Amino acid sequence: MTPLFATRSRRRPRAPQLDGRYWSEALHITRSNRDGRTQAADRFSDDPVRGTRAARDAWRAGVTHATVQYSAGLDIDDIADTVIVAGVHFVDWTARATHLQGAHPRLDDGIDYSFDVLRLVALAVGCGVGDATDRILGAVVVQGADGVFSRLGASQLRGGTVATTPRPARELLSSLDPADDPIAHLQTHLDEWPIRLKAMPWMGALERSQPGDVDFIGYWAFEIVGVARARGVHVPDLRGDVVPVDILSSE
């Protein structure tokens, strides 16, 4: 495991008021939460209702922990391990929820849900875990995948209607259009990032934080990674403090 604030981590901008002690505590809290949710998913695997809820909580806790790992400067391989496990729980949750509800989860269930899925896909792409990416996208396919997911690889829709791409992701969709300039659209998304994602529950955590709080997990536009990789956009092409440089440049 790469220590906090290793050489590579200098490429990752942080809130100046947060030091290594903060990120060590954030890592401990989110890891404990992830582990607890994972254990619950295993414990309730035979229970249709509690097992479904536990699998959902496990994959979302995994995305949160992966975000903190990135903010804390851990190595990409460490983050990849977290993303792989989160992907397993996401796929399991999708199958369980479909069986329990008689209907697939849907990407238009809320902006926060669709962006959490997009960030999970982007983290898998950025960490280079191709098998996990394929499995996650396979689970997205049955959810009425919108244009962004379709162009990222989940193009074979099976039943249902195509969900409308959430407004915050419209520039991402445009950047995937072969006829458009991807850099211009991605840069617009980055420039307007705080406004576009203001509805996300974690947005504003830094500004609201009080001494002793460990609620801020890092501000990173992970959602651009899969799109940028698909269109051949590289780190020097983009500007912004929320650009996840290490993952975007990881090949």
HUGIZI-V809232 format. One record per residue. N is the residue number from 1. RES is the residue in one letter. SS is DSSP state (hx for helix, st for strand, lp for the rest). Layout:
# HUGIZI-V809232
n=<N | N>
res=<RES | RES>
ss=<SS | SS>
This chain:
# HUGIZI-V809232
n=<1 | 2 | 3 | 4 | 5 | 6 | 7 | 8 | 9 | 10 | 11 | 12 | 13 | 14 | 15 | 16 | 17 | 18 | 19 | 20 | 21 | 22 | 23 | 24 | 25 | 26 | 27 | 28 | 29 | 30 | 31 | 32 | 33 | 34 | 35 | 36 | 37 | 38 | 39 | 40 | 41 | 42 | 43 | 44 | 45 | 46 | 47 | 48 | 49 | 50 | 51 | 52 | 53 | 54 | 55 | 56 | 57 | 58 | 59 | 60 | 61 | 62 | 63 | 64 | 65 | 66 | 67 | 68 | 69 | 70 | 71 | 72 | 73 | 74 | 75 | 76 | 77 | 78 | 79 | 80 | 81 | 82 | 83 | 84 | 85 | 86 | 87 | 88 | 89 | 90 | 91 | 92 | 93 | 94 | 95 | 96 | 97 | 98 | 99 | 100 | 101 | 102 | 103 | 104 | 105 | 106 | 107 | 108 | 109 | 110 | 111 | 112 | 113 | 114 | 115 | 116 | 117 | 118 | 119 | 120 | 121 | 122 | 123 | 124 | 125 | 126 | 127 | 128 | 129 | 130 | 131 | 132 | 133 | 134 | 135 | 136 | 137 | 138 | 139 | 140 | 141 | 142 | 143 | 144 | 145 | 146 | 147 | 148 | 149 | 150 | 151 | 152 | 153 | 154 | 155 | 156 | 157 | 158 | 159 | 160 | 161 | 162 | 163 | 164 | 165 | 166 | 167 | 168 | 169 | 170 | 171 | 172 | 173 | 174 | 175 | 176 | 177 | 178 | 179 | 180 | 181 | 182 | 183 | 184 | 185 | 186 | 187 | 188 | 189 | 190 | 191 | 192 | 193 | 194 | 195 | 196 | 197 | 198 | 199 | 200 | 201 | 202 | 203 | 204 | 205 | 206 | 207 | 208 | 209 | 210 | 211 | 212 | 213 | 214 | 215 | 216 | 217 | 218 | 219 | 220 | 221 | 222 | 223 | 224 | 225 | 226 | 227 | 228 | 229 | 230 | 231 | 232 | 233 | 234 | 235 | 236 | 237 | 238 | 239 | 240 | 241 | 242 | 243 | 244 | 245 | 246 | 247 | 248 | 249 | 250 | 251>
res=<M | T | P | L | F | A | T | R | S | R | R | R | P | R | A | P | Q | L | D | G | R | Y | W | S | E | A | L | H | I | T | R | S | N | R | D | G | R | T | Q | A | A | D | R | F | S | D | D | P | V | R | G | T | R | A | A | R | D | A | W | R | A | G | V | T | H | A | T | V | Q | Y | S | A | G | L | D | I | D | D | I | A | D | T | V | I | V | A | G | V | H | F | V | D | W | T | A | R | A | T | H | L | Q | G | A | H | P | R | L | D | D | G | I | D | Y | S | F | D | V | L | R | L | V | A | L | A | V | G | C | G | V | G | D | A | T | D | R | I | L | G | A | V | V | V | Q | G | A | D | G | V | F | S | R | L | G | A | S | Q | L | R | G | G | T | V | A | T | T | P | R | P | A | R | E | L | L | S | S | L | D | P | A | D | D | P | I | A | H | L | Q | T | H | L | D | E | W | P | I | R | L | K | A | M | P | W | M | G | A | L | E | R | S | Q | P | G | D | V | D | F | I | G | Y | W | A | F | E | I | V | G | V | A | R | A | R | G | V | H | V | P | D | L | R | G | D | V | V | P | V | D | I | L | S | S | E>
ss=<lp | lp | lp | lp | lp | lp | lp | hx | hx | hx | hx | lp | lp | lp | lp | lp | lp | lp | lp | hx | hx | hx | hx | hx | hx | hx | hx | hx | hx | hx | hx | hx | hx | hx | hx | hx | hx | hx | hx | hx | hx | hx | hx | lp | lp | lp | lp | hx | hx | hx | hx | hx | hx | hx | hx | hx | hx | hx | hx | hx | hx | hx | hx | hx | hx | hx | hx | hx | hx | hx | hx | hx | lp | lp | lp | hx | hx | hx | hx | hx | hx | hx | hx | hx | hx | hx | hx | hx | hx | hx | hx | hx | hx | hx | hx | hx | hx | hx | hx | hx | hx | lp | lp | lp | lp | lp | hx | hx | hx | lp | hx | hx | hx | hx | hx | hx | hx | hx | hx | hx | hx | hx | hx | hx | hx | hx | lp | lp | lp | hx | hx | hx | hx | hx | hx | hx | hx | hx | hx | hx | hx | lp | lp | lp | lp | lp | hx | hx | hx | hx | hx | hx | lp | lp | lp | lp | lp | lp | lp | lp | lp | lp | lp | lp | lp | lp | hx | hx | hx | hx | hx | hx | hx | hx | hx | lp | lp | lp | lp | lp | lp | hx | hx | hx | hx | hx | hx | hx | hx | hx | hx | lp | hx | hx | hx | hx | lp | lp | lp | lp | lp | lp | lp | lp | hx | hx | hx | hx | lp | lp | lp | lp | lp | lp | lp | lp | lp | lp | lp | lp | lp | lp | lp | hx | hx | hx | hx | hx | hx | hx | hx | lp | lp | lp | hx | hx | hx | lp | lp | lp | lp | lp | lp | lp | hx | hx | hx | hx | hx | lp | lp>
